[in-house]
Amino acid sequence: MGLVGGPRLRLAFATLLLILSAPLLTTVTATSARADFRVCNATQSLVGVGIGYRAKAGWITEGWWHIEGSTCKTLIEGPLSSRFYYLYAEDAERGGRWDGPVTMCVAEKEFKIAGVTDCVARGFQRAGFQEYDTGEQANWMVQLTDEPATGGGAAAASGTNGQ
């Protein structure tokens, strides 16, 4: 013996469930479409990473992010606000580095430095950063691979829009 109005009751319950779950589905979708600048360390060594970018107030360099082997870290959270980002990384265990021709400032310990000129006079070190043209994508990922370049050679790192 069935309930009178059973199909209508099930339809009403399903509609209510859909309405109540819509905010949860929106949150899950927004989380999966998140935009960031990430660096993945495809080596087995610990790597220290610094990033440079142009902000409204001028040039900024920040570091150090310590990224264990075979892991990734987000350096900038949220949609990217610049087209060009600059990366410098050092292999903490084997030596070597991923670098490039663009000179910016770094420090021994954790840093956030405004400006890229007169590094040594201001008490910082100079380092060569590799430029990444994100093409104004909302997110980007750089993958560091084995055989880091030393002495300004071609860096064994690749960047993609991470999608």
PAVEX-841303 format. One line per 4 residues: number of its first residue (from 1); their letters; for each residue y, x, z of N, C-alpha, C, O. Coordinates in nm, 2 decimals, padded with zeros to 4 digits, always signed. Layout:
PAVEX-841303
NUM	a	Y/X/Z/Y/X/Z/Y/X/Z/Y/X/Z  ... $
END
This chain:
PAVEX-841303
1	mglv	-00.12/+00.08/+00.00/+00.00/+00.00/+00.00/+00.12/+00.09/+00.00/+00.14/+00.17/+00.09  +00.21/+00.08/-00.10/+00.33/+00.16/-00.11/+00.45/+00.10/-00.04/+00.45/-00.02/-00.02  +00.54/+00.18/-00.02/+00.67/+00.13/+00.04/+00.75/+00.07/-00.07/+00.76/+00.11/-00.18  +00.82/-00.05/-00.03/+00.91/-00.11/-00.13/+01.03/-00.02/-00.14/+01.09/+00.03/-00.04 $
5	ggpr	+01.08/+00.01/-00.26/+01.19/+00.10/-00.28/+01.16/+00.24/-00.27/+01.25/+00.33/-00.26  +01.03/+00.28/-00.27/+00.99/+00.42/-00.25/+01.05/+00.52/-00.36/+01.10/+00.62/-00.32  +01.04/+00.49/-00.48/+01.11/+00.58/-00.58/+01.26/+00.59/-00.56/+01.31/+00.70/-00.58  +01.33/+00.48/-00.52/+01.47/+00.50/-00.50/+01.50/+00.58/-00.38/+01.59/+00.66/-00.38 $
9	lrla	+01.41/+00.57/-00.28/+01.43/+00.65/-00.16/+01.41/+00.80/-00.19/+01.48/+00.88/-00.14  +01.31/+00.83/-00.26/+01.28/+00.97/-00.30/+01.39/+01.02/-00.39/+01.43/+01.14/-00.37  +01.45/+00.94/-00.48/+01.56/+00.99/-00.56/+01.68/+01.01/-00.48/+01.75/+01.11/-00.49  +01.71/+00.93/-00.38/+01.83/+00.94/-00.29/+01.81/+01.07/-00.21/+01.90/+01.15/-00.19 $
13	fatl	+01.69/+01.09/-00.16/+01.66/+01.21/-00.08/+01.67/+01.34/-00.16/+01.73/+01.44/-00.11  +01.62/+01.34/-00.28/+01.64/+01.45/-00.37/+01.78/+01.48/-00.41/+01.82/+01.60/-00.41  +01.86/+01.38/-00.43/+02.00/+01.40/-00.46/+02.08/+01.46/-00.34/+02.16/+01.55/-00.35  +02.05/+01.40/-00.22/+02.11/+01.46/-00.10/+02.07/+01.60/-00.08/+02.16/+01.69/-00.04 $
17	llil	+01.95/+01.64/-00.10/+01.90/+01.78/-00.09/+01.97/+01.87/-00.19/+02.01/+01.98/-00.15  +01.99/+01.82/-00.31/+02.06/+01.90/-00.41/+02.20/+01.92/-00.37/+02.26/+02.03/-00.39  +02.27/+01.82/-00.32/+02.41/+01.83/-00.28/+02.43/+01.93/-00.17/+02.52/+02.01/-00.17  +02.34/+01.92/-00.07/+02.34/+02.01/+00.05/+02.31/+02.15/+00.01/+02.36/+02.25/+00.08 $
21	sapl	+02.22/+02.17/-00.09/+02.18/+02.31/-00.12/+02.28/+02.38/-00.22/+02.27/+02.50/-00.24  +02.37/+02.31/-00.29/+02.46/+02.36/-00.39/+02.54/+02.48/-00.33/+02.55/+02.58/-00.40  +02.60/+02.47/-00.21/+02.68/+02.59/-00.16/+02.59/+02.71/-00.14/+02.63/+02.82/-00.17  +02.46/+02.69/-00.10/+02.37/+02.80/-00.08/+02.34/+02.87/-00.21/+02.34/+02.99/-00.22 $
25	lttv	+02.31/+02.79/-00.32/+02.29/+02.84/-00.45/+02.41/+02.92/-00.51/+02.39/+03.02/-00.57  +02.53/+02.87/-00.48/+02.65/+02.94/-00.53/+02.66/+03.07/-00.46/+02.69/+03.17/-00.52  +02.63/+03.08/-00.33/+02.64/+03.21/-00.25/+02.53/+03.31/-00.31/+02.57/+03.42/-00.32  +02.41/+03.26/-00.33/+02.31/+03.35/-00.38/+02.35/+03.40/-00.52/+02.33/+03.52/-00.55 $
29	tats	+02.40/+03.32/-00.61/+02.44/+03.36/-00.74/+02.55/+03.46/-00.73/+02.55/+03.56/-00.81  +02.65/+03.43/-00.65/+02.77/+03.52/-00.64/+02.72/+03.66/-00.58/+02.77/+03.76/-00.63  +02.63/+03.66/-00.49/+02.58/+03.79/-00.44/+02.51/+03.87/-00.55/+02.53/+03.99/-00.55  +02.43/+03.81/-00.63/+02.35/+03.88/-00.73/+02.45/+03.93/-00.84/+02.41/+04.03/-00.91 $
33	arad	+02.56/+03.87/-00.86/+02.65/+03.91/-00.97/+02.77/+04.00/-00.91/+02.87/+04.02/-00.98  +02.74/+04.06/-00.80/+02.84/+04.14/-00.73/+02.88/+04.26/-00.81/+02.80/+04.32/-00.88  +03.01/+04.30/-00.81/+03.06/+04.41/-00.88/+03.09/+04.53/-00.79/+03.15/+04.51/-00.69  +03.05/+04.65/-00.83/+03.06/+04.77/-00.74/+03.07/+04.89/-00.83/+03.03/+04.89/-00.95 $
37	frvc	+03.10/+05.01/-00.77/+03.08/+05.14/-00.83/+02.97/+05.20/-00.74/+03.00/+05.23/-00.63  +02.86/+05.22/-00.80/+02.74/+05.28/-00.73/+02.70/+05.41/-00.79/+02.72/+05.44/-00.90  +02.64/+05.49/-00.70/+02.59/+05.62/-00.74/+02.44/+05.62/-00.69/+02.41/+05.60/-00.58  +02.35/+05.65/-00.79/+02.21/+05.66/-00.76/+02.17/+05.81/-00.77/+02.20/+05.88/-00.86 $
41	natq	+02.10/+05.85/-00.67/+02.05/+05.99/-00.66/+01.90/+05.99/-00.70/+01.81/+05.95/-00.62  +01.87/+06.03/-00.83/+01.74/+06.03/-00.88/+01.66/+06.16/-00.84/+01.55/+06.18/-00.89  +01.72/+06.25/-00.76/+01.66/+06.37/-00.72/+01.59/+06.35/-00.59/+01.59/+06.24/-00.54  +01.52/+06.45/-00.54/+01.45/+06.44/-00.41/+01.54/+06.51/-00.30/+01.50/+06.51/-00.19 $
45	slvg	+01.66/+06.55/-00.34/+01.74/+06.62/-00.24/+01.85/+06.53/-00.19/+01.89/+06.43/-00.25  +01.91/+06.57/-00.07/+02.03/+06.50/-00.02/+02.15/+06.55/-00.11/+02.16/+06.67/-00.13  +02.23/+06.45/-00.15/+02.35/+06.49/-00.23/+02.47/+06.43/-00.16/+02.48/+06.32/-00.10  +02.58/+06.52/-00.16/+02.71/+06.47/-00.11/+02.80/+06.44/-00.23/+02.80/+06.51/-00.33 $
49	vgig	+02.87/+06.32/-00.23/+02.94/+06.27/-00.34/+03.09/+06.24/-00.30/+03.11/+06.19/-00.20  +03.18/+06.28/-00.39/+03.32/+06.24/-00.38/+03.36/+06.17/-00.50/+03.31/+06.19/-00.61  +03.46/+06.08/-00.49/+03.51/+06.00/-00.60/+03.66/+06.01/-00.61/+03.73/+06.02/-00.50  +03.71/+06.00/-00.73/+03.86/+06.00/-00.75/+03.90/+05.88/-00.84/+03.82/+05.84/-00.92 $
53	yrak	+04.02/+05.83/-00.81/+04.06/+05.72/-00.89/+04.21/+05.70/-00.88/+04.27/+05.76/-00.79  +04.27/+05.63/-00.97/+04.41/+05.60/-00.97/+04.44/+05.47/-00.90/+04.39/+05.36/-00.95  +04.51/+05.47/-00.79/+04.55/+05.35/-00.72/+04.69/+05.31/-00.75/+04.76/+05.39/-00.82  +04.74/+05.20/-00.70/+04.88/+05.16/-00.72/+04.98/+05.27/-00.67/+05.08/+05.30/-00.73 $
57	agwi	+04.94/+05.33/-00.56/+05.03/+05.43/-00.49/+05.01/+05.57/-00.55/+05.08/+05.66/-00.52  +04.91/+05.59/-00.64/+04.89/+05.72/-00.71/+04.74/+05.76/-00.70/+04.66/+05.68/-00.67  +04.72/+05.89/-00.72/+04.58/+05.94/-00.72/+04.52/+05.95/-00.58/+04.59/+05.99/-00.49  +04.39/+05.91/-00.57/+04.32/+05.92/-00.44/+04.19/+05.98/-00.47/+04.12/+05.96/-00.57 $
61	tegw	+04.14/+06.07/-00.38/+04.01/+06.12/-00.38/+03.95/+06.09/-00.24/+04.02/+06.10/-00.14  +03.82/+06.05/-00.24/+03.75/+06.01/-00.12/+03.61/+06.07/-00.12/+03.55/+06.09/-00.22  +03.56/+06.10/+00.00/+03.43/+06.15/+00.02/+03.40/+06.18/+00.17/+03.49/+06.15/+00.25  +03.30/+06.22/+00.20/+03.17/+06.24/+00.14/+03.08/+06.13/+00.17/+03.06/+06.09/+00.28 $
65	whie	+03.01/+06.08/+00.06/+02.90/+05.99/+00.08/+02.78/+06.08/+00.07/+02.76/+06.16/-00.02  +02.69/+06.06/+00.17/+02.56/+06.13/+00.17/+02.46/+06.04/+00.12/+02.43/+05.94/+00.18  +02.39/+06.08/+00.01/+02.30/+05.99/-00.06/+02.16/+06.06/-00.06/+02.14/+06.17/-00.12  +02.07/+06.01/+00.01/+01.93/+06.06/+00.02/+01.87/+06.05/-00.12/+01.91/+05.98/-00.21 $
69	gstc	+01.76/+06.14/-00.14/+01.69/+06.14/-00.27/+01.63/+06.00/-00.29/+01.58/+05.93/-00.20  +01.63/+05.96/-00.42/+01.57/+05.83/-00.47/+01.64/+05.71/-00.40/+01.57/+05.61/-00.39  +01.77/+05.72/-00.37/+01.84/+05.60/-00.32/+01.97/+05.59/-00.39/+02.01/+05.68/-00.46  +02.04/+05.48/-00.37/+02.17/+05.45/-00.42/+02.27/+05.41/-00.31/+02.23/+05.37/-00.21 $
73	ktli	+02.40/+05.44/-00.33/+02.50/+05.40/-00.24/+02.62/+05.34/-00.32/+02.65/+05.38/-00.43  +02.68/+05.24/-00.26/+02.80/+05.18/-00.32/+02.92/+05.26/-00.27/+02.94/+05.27/-00.15  +03.00/+05.31/-00.36/+03.12/+05.39/-00.32/+03.24/+05.30/-00.32/+03.33/+05.32/-00.23  +03.25/+05.21/-00.41/+03.36/+05.11/-00.41/+03.30/+04.97/-00.42/+03.22/+04.94/-00.51 $
77	egpl	+03.33/+04.89/-00.33/+03.28/+04.75/-00.32/+03.38/+04.66/-00.40/+03.50/+04.67/-00.38  +03.32/+04.56/-00.47/+03.40/+04.46/-00.54/+03.43/+04.50/-00.68/+03.39/+04.62/-00.72  +03.49/+04.42/-00.76/+03.53/+04.45/-00.90/+03.62/+04.57/-00.91/+03.70/+04.59/-00.82  +03.59/+04.65/-01.01/+03.66/+04.78/-01.02/+03.80/+04.75/-01.07/+03.82/+04.66/-01.16 $
81	ssrf	+03.90/+04.82/-01.02/+04.04/+04.79/-01.05/+04.10/+04.89/-01.15/+04.21/+04.88/-01.20  +04.02/+05.00/-01.18/+04.07/+05.11/-01.27/+03.97/+05.12/-01.38/+03.85/+05.08/-01.37  +04.01/+05.17/-01.49/+03.92/+05.19/-01.60/+03.85/+05.33/-01.59/+03.73/+05.34/-01.62  +03.92/+05.43/-01.54/+03.86/+05.56/-01.52/+03.83/+05.60/-01.38/+03.92/+05.57/-01.29 $
85	yyly	+03.72/+05.65/-01.35/+03.68/+05.70/-01.22/+03.63/+05.84/-01.24/+03.58/+05.88/-01.34  +03.64/+05.92/-01.13/+03.60/+06.06/-01.14/+03.50/+06.09/-01.03/+03.52/+06.05/-00.91  +03.40/+06.17/-01.06/+03.29/+06.19/-00.96/+03.26/+06.34/-00.95/+03.26/+06.42/-01.05  +03.24/+06.39/-00.83/+03.20/+06.52/-00.80/+03.08/+06.51/-00.70/+03.10/+06.44/-00.60 $
89	aeda	+02.97/+06.59/-00.72/+02.86/+06.58/-00.63/+02.80/+06.72/-00.61/+02.80/+06.80/-00.70  +02.75/+06.74/-00.49/+02.68/+06.87/-00.46/+02.54/+06.84/-00.40/+02.52/+06.75/-00.32  +02.45/+06.92/-00.45/+02.31/+06.91/-00.39/+02.31/+06.99/-00.26/+02.33/+07.11/-00.26  +02.30/+06.92/-00.15/+02.31/+06.98/-00.02/+02.19/+07.07/+00.02/+02.20/+07.15/+00.11 $
93	ergg	+02.08/+07.06/-00.06/+01.96/+07.13/-00.02/+01.93/+07.25/-00.12/+01.89/+07.36/-00.07  +01.95/+07.23/-00.24/+01.92/+07.34/-00.34/+02.04/+07.41/-00.40/+02.03/+07.50/-00.48  +02.16/+07.36/-00.36/+02.28/+07.42/-00.42/+02.30/+07.35/-00.55/+02.23/+07.26/-00.59  +02.40/+07.39/-00.62/+02.43/+07.33/-00.75/+02.52/+07.21/-00.73/+02.54/+07.16/-00.62 $
97	rwdg	+02.57/+07.16/-00.85/+02.66/+07.05/-00.84/+02.67/+06.98/-00.97/+02.63/+07.03/-01.08  +02.72/+06.85/-00.96/+02.75/+06.77/-01.08/+02.90/+06.77/-01.08/+02.97/+06.71/-01.00  +02.96/+06.84/-01.18/+03.11/+06.85/-01.18/+03.16/+06.83/-01.32/+03.09/+06.79/-01.42  +03.29/+06.85/-01.34/+03.36/+06.83/-01.47/+03.49/+06.90/-01.47/+03.52/+06.98/-01.38 $
101	pvtm	+03.57/+06.88/-01.58/+03.69/+06.95/-01.60/+03.82/+06.90/-01.53/+03.92/+06.97/-01.54  +03.81/+06.79/-01.46/+03.93/+06.73/-01.40/+03.94/+06.78/-01.26/+03.86/+06.74/-01.17  +04.05/+06.85/-01.23/+04.06/+06.91/-01.10/+04.13/+06.81/-01.00/+04.23/+06.75/-01.03  +04.06/+06.79/-00.89/+04.11/+06.71/-00.78/+04.08/+06.77/-00.65/+04.01/+06.88/-00.64 $
105	cvae	+04.13/+06.72/-00.54/+04.12/+06.78/-00.40/+04.00/+06.72/-00.33/+03.97/+06.60/-00.34  +03.93/+06.81/-00.25/+03.82/+06.76/-00.16/+03.84/+06.84/-00.03/+03.92/+06.93/-00.02  +03.77/+06.80/+00.07/+03.78/+06.86/+00.20/+03.63/+06.89/+00.25/+03.54/+06.84/+00.20  +03.62/+06.97/+00.35/+03.49/+07.01/+00.41/+03.42/+06.89/+00.47/+03.31/+06.86/+00.45 $
109	kefk	+03.50/+06.81/+00.55/+03.45/+06.69/+00.62/+03.49/+06.56/+00.54/+03.55/+06.57/+00.44  +03.46/+06.45/+00.60/+03.50/+06.32/+00.54/+03.65/+06.32/+00.51/+03.73/+06.37/+00.59  +03.69/+06.27/+00.39/+03.83/+06.27/+00.35/+03.87/+06.15/+00.27/+03.79/+06.09/+00.20  +04.00/+06.13/+00.27/+04.07/+06.04/+00.18/+04.20/+06.10/+00.16/+04.29/+06.10/+00.24 $
113	iagv	+04.22/+06.16/+00.04/+04.34/+06.24/+00.01/+04.42/+06.18/-00.10/+04.37/+06.14/-00.21  +04.55/+06.16/-00.07/+04.65/+06.11/-00.17/+04.70/+06.23/-00.25/+04.74/+06.33/-00.20  +04.70/+06.22/-00.38/+04.75/+06.33/-00.47/+04.64/+06.42/-00.51/+04.54/+06.44/-00.44  +04.66/+06.49/-00.63/+04.56/+06.58/-00.68/+04.62/+06.72/-00.71/+04.56/+06.80/-00.77 $
117	tdcv	+04.75/+06.74/-00.67/+04.81/+06.87/-00.70/+04.82/+06.94/-00.57/+04.82/+06.89/-00.46  +04.84/+07.08/-00.58/+04.86/+07.17/-00.47/+04.75/+07.15/-00.36/+04.78/+07.15/-00.24  +04.63/+07.14/-00.40/+04.52/+07.12/-00.31/+04.51/+07.23/-00.20/+04.51/+07.20/-00.08  +04.51/+07.35/-00.24/+04.49/+07.46/-00.15/+04.61/+07.47/-00.06/+04.60/+07.49/+00.06 $
121	argf	+04.74/+07.46/-00.11/+04.86/+07.46/-00.03/+04.86/+07.35/+00.08/+04.92/+07.37/+00.18  +04.79/+07.24/+00.05/+04.79/+07.13/+00.15/+04.67/+07.14/+00.24/+04.64/+07.05/+00.32  +04.59/+07.25/+00.23/+04.48/+07.27/+00.32/+04.34/+07.21/+00.27/+04.25/+07.19/+00.35  +04.34/+07.18/+00.14/+04.21/+07.12/+00.09/+04.15/+07.23/-00.01/+04.21/+07.33/-00.04 $
125	qrag	+04.04/+07.19/-00.07/+03.98/+07.27/-00.17/+03.99/+07.20/-00.30/+04.01/+07.08/-00.31  +03.98/+07.27/-00.41/+03.99/+07.21/-00.55/+03.84/+07.20/-00.60/+03.76/+07.29/-00.57  +03.82/+07.09/-00.67/+03.68/+07.07/-00.73/+03.70/+07.01/-00.86/+03.80/+06.93/-00.89  +03.61/+07.03/-00.95/+03.61/+06.98/-01.09/+03.54/+06.85/-01.09/+03.41/+06.85/-01.07 $
129	fqey	+03.60/+06.74/-01.12/+03.54/+06.61/-01.13/+03.51/+06.57/-01.27/+03.58/+06.60/-01.36  +03.40/+06.49/-01.29/+03.36/+06.44/-01.42/+03.42/+06.30/-01.44/+03.42/+06.22/-01.35  +03.48/+06.28/-01.55/+03.55/+06.15/-01.58/+03.44/+06.05/-01.63/+03.36/+06.08/-01.71  +03.45/+05.92/-01.58/+03.37/+05.81/-01.63/+03.46/+05.70/-01.68/+03.54/+05.65/-01.60 $
133	dtge	+03.45/+05.67/-01.80/+03.53/+05.56/-01.86/+03.45/+05.43/-01.85/+03.35/+05.42/-01.93  +03.49/+05.34/-01.76/+03.41/+05.22/-01.74/+03.43/+05.12/-01.84/+03.37/+05.01/-01.84  +03.53/+05.14/-01.93/+03.56/+05.04/-02.03/+03.61/+04.91/-01.97/+03.60/+04.80/-02.03  +03.67/+04.92/-01.85/+03.72/+04.81/-01.77/+03.61/+04.71/-01.73/+03.64/+04.59/-01.72 $
137	qanw	+03.49/+04.76/-01.72/+03.38/+04.67/-01.67/+03.41/+04.64/-01.52/+03.48/+04.72/-01.45  +03.35/+04.53/-01.47/+03.37/+04.50/-01.33/+03.28/+04.58/-01.24/+03.31/+04.60/-01.12  +03.17/+04.64/-01.29/+03.09/+04.72/-01.21/+03.04/+04.84/-01.29/+03.04/+04.84/-01.41  +02.99/+04.95/-01.22/+02.95/+05.07/-01.29/+02.85/+05.14/-01.20/+02.86/+05.14/-01.08 $
141	mvql	+02.76/+05.21/-01.26/+02.66/+05.29/-01.19/+02.65/+05.43/-01.25/+02.63/+05.44/-01.37  +02.65/+05.53/-01.17/+02.62/+05.67/-01.22/+02.49/+05.71/-01.16/+02.46/+05.69/-01.04  +02.40/+05.77/-01.24/+02.28/+05.82/-01.19/+02.28/+05.97/-01.20/+02.30/+06.03/-01.31  +02.26/+06.04/-01.08/+02.25/+06.18/-01.08/+02.10/+06.22/-01.09/+02.01/+06.17/-01.02 $
145	tdep	+02.07/+06.31/-01.18/+01.93/+06.35/-01.21/+01.91/+06.50/-01.17/+02.01/+06.57/-01.14  +01.79/+06.55/-01.17/+01.76/+06.69/-01.14/+01.83/+06.78/-01.24/+01.89/+06.74/-01.34  +01.83/+06.91/-01.20/+01.90/+07.01/-01.28/+02.05/+06.99/-01.28/+02.11/+06.98/-01.39  +02.11/+06.98/-01.16/+02.26/+06.97/-01.17/+02.32/+07.09/-01.23/+02.27/+07.20/-01.22 $
149	atgg	+02.43/+07.06/-01.30/+02.50/+07.17/-01.37/+02.58/+07.25/-01.27/+02.63/+07.19/-01.18  +02.59/+07.38/-01.29/+02.67/+07.47/-01.21/+02.77/+07.54/-01.30/+02.74/+07.56/-01.41  +02.88/+07.57/-01.24/+02.98/+07.65/-01.31/+03.05/+07.57/-01.43/+03.09/+07.63/-01.52  +03.05/+07.44/-01.42/+03.13/+07.36/-01.51/+03.05/+07.33/-01.64/+03.11/+07.28/-01.74 $
153	gaaa	+02.92/+07.35/-01.64/+02.84/+07.31/-01.75/+02.83/+07.16/-01.77/+02.89/+07.08/-01.69  +02.75/+07.11/-01.86/+02.73/+06.97/-01.88/+02.66/+06.91/-01.76/+02.55/+06.96/-01.72  +02.72/+06.81/-01.71/+02.66/+06.74/-01.59/+02.54/+06.66/-01.63/+02.54/+06.59/-01.73  +02.43/+06.67/-01.54/+02.31/+06.58/-01.56/+02.33/+06.45/-01.49/+02.26/+06.42/-01.40 $
157	asgt	+02.43/+06.38/-01.53/+02.46/+06.25/-01.47/+02.50/+06.15/-01.59/+02.56/+06.19/-01.68  +02.45/+06.03/-01.57/+02.49/+05.93/-01.67/+02.55/+05.81/-01.60/+02.51/+05.77/-01.49  +02.64/+05.74/-01.67/+02.70/+05.62/-01.62/+02.68/+05.50/-01.71/+02.68/+05.51/-01.83  +02.66/+05.39/-01.64/+02.64/+05.26/-01.72/+02.71/+05.15/-01.64/+02.75/+05.17/-01.53 $
161	ngq	+02.72/+05.04/-01.71/+02.78/+04.92/-01.64/+02.69/+04.86/-01.54/+02.73/+04.76/-01.48  +02.57/+04.91/-01.53/+02.48/+04.87/-01.42/+02.42/+04.73/-01.44/+02.38/+04.67/-01.34  +02.43/+04.67/-01.56/+02.38/+04.54/-01.58/+02.25/+04.53/-01.64/+02.19/+04.43/-01.67 $
END
